Structures are given as C-alpha cells and as structure tokens.
Amino acid sequence: MVMSRFLSLLFGAALATAVAAQEIPGVRATLHPVRSIVAAGGNVELKLLLDVKADADLPGELLSGTALTVTVDDKPGPQIAEKGAAGAVHLLAGTRIERTITLPAARLVPNAAPGGFAVVGLSWTGLAGSSCVVKVAPDSSNVDLAQLDFAKTKVVLVTSKGEMTVSFRPDKAPGHVENFLKLCKQGFYDGTKFHRVIRNFMIQGGDPNTKDDAKQALWGQGGPGYQINAEFNDIKHVRGVLSMARSSDPNSAGSQFYVVHKDSNHLDGQYTAFGHLEAGADTLDAIANTPCAPGDRPIEPVVLHAAVILPVKK
C-alpha cells in the first residue's frame, strides 16, 4: 500500500522513543537481534517489528527515534537516546512495519572483557514486548596466540544458521590448530560461506573466494596463499569432528575446513582432524539440511559471519 511505501522511506537506522504501551493500543511490538553473538569490533543489528492490529496513531519518534535501556552483565549500561521526528502517523489495521537498527557493539560495551562474552540486555523504554539479549564477544584481533593454551581455547563460529563452538586437539595436530586460530585472529573467515554441503556427510567452508559472488566459478579453490603439511592422526571422523580439506596432495591444506555431519570413517587417516564440536549440533544439522543446487552448493547462502576466539591463557 502507498502508506507502507512511505513508511519504508521514513524509517532510519535507530530504535524508538519512550512511549508507554497503553498509549498505542492495538500495536504489538517485538525486538530481536539479527545475530545473537557479535564481535566487539562489529555491529549489533536489531529488527523492530510493529504489527498494527487496529487503526492507530504512532508517534513519529517511535518510527525514527531511539530510546534504548541497556544493561551489560546485569548492570546498567550506556543509554541510547536519539530524538526522532515529531508528530504522529496514522496506520491502518493490518499494517506491519519492520525496522533494521544498526549500532556499533563498542557503543553498547565500551570496555569489552578480553576473555569472555558480555551479555547485553536491550529494551525499548516503556514499550512492552520490545526486549532482547545479545552477546558481545571479545575482539579476536587482540589475542596473543603465543600466550594461549590451545587445548582449552575455543572458537565460536557465528553463522547465518546459528552458532557452533569448536575445541581443538593440539596434541594430535598442533600445526593445524595454530593455523586455524591464526586465521580466526586475522578475521580471515569472517564473511565466507559454506560452499559445499552434503547432508549425512559434512559441511565445508573457509574459502575466501566465497566472499565474492562474482567468483563462484572459483569457490572451493581458494586459500590463504600458503599450504601446511599434513598431520594425519588417529582421531576418527565421527559426527562433529573438525577437519581440514585438501586437494590430492596430502600437504595442500590451507584454510578450508569441514565439520562431519554423519560418521565418515573412510576419511580416517586421509585428512587431518584437529578438533570437534563442543556445542551447536542443531546448527550443524540446520546447515547440513539446507537445500542445495547441483554441486552441493546451498541455494540460500550460509554465511560464516565471524569466527570468535574464546582465549584461555597458559
């Protein structure tokens, strides 16, 4: 409808003003994050949904302003307040408004702890139903790999299908563990896609070419510009195992990795396994079950938004 097109132009990238829920009867408001885990150096993206069940006049500030109450680890955090447009907009029953709000994570958590997540609570002041929680992860770029206990350090893979947490076996493949963590620290994997997905086998990602849709002919061929020697070991390729992809040359692994979806013991001793899934089996299943085109490429891209290091020092 004409009104909806007008509103889509009106909405900015912010949240809402302090409006009591009883002042806008017939309007249901919800707030949720686009991603539940965000790196400290990234942006928090939120979706504000307003479902108009009965004709209502919405304050212009609700449509273009900001009034967020913030808590960080259950303690008061910085308040986000930005005045929006004055006046009101009359909306008809059945109108559905969706706003995308982008805020720097550093604005919400100015002093992110180096070793763990900050739990950020966000609520739209005075507006019922408009609250959510986001976890802000430490900035991996500041991690000193030389100080890490690789056996205890973990990585959270934040994907468009959810999160997976992986741990490592430096006792079996120290070079592969260090290489993977180095690439995570560099942000190498951020924005890559899982380009090869085979249900009941494995999900594969880590190719930098997948950041560019114009390079689809080269997906599956990219790497970090170097190769590392194989570290074949006795880790079985069972469900949840993290292993490195390679070409026919045993010493050709670089950045591409895969997570086993279903026990695949024919890979044992042929590929370097170096870790396993600690949490996120539901995300593994969601990725593995995504519909794929010929060539095992997901029809709807599955993006690895960030690979966040959870450091544990020696």
Secondary structure, DSSP 4 states (H G I P E B T S, - for coil): -HHHHHHHHH--SS------GGGSTTEEEEEEES-SEEETTSEEEEEEEEEESS-EEEEHHHHH-EEEEEEETTEE---EEE----SEEEE-TT-EEEEEEEEEHHHH-TT--SSS-EEEEEEETT-TT-EEEEEEEP-GGG--GGGB-TTT-EEEEEETTEEEEEEE-TTT-HHHHHHHHHHHHHTTTTTEE--EEETTTEEEE--GGGG-GGGGGGTTS--SS--B-----S----TTEEEE---SSTT-BSS-EEEESS--GGGTTTS-EEEEEEE-HHHHHHHHTS-EETTTEESS--EEEEEEEE--B-
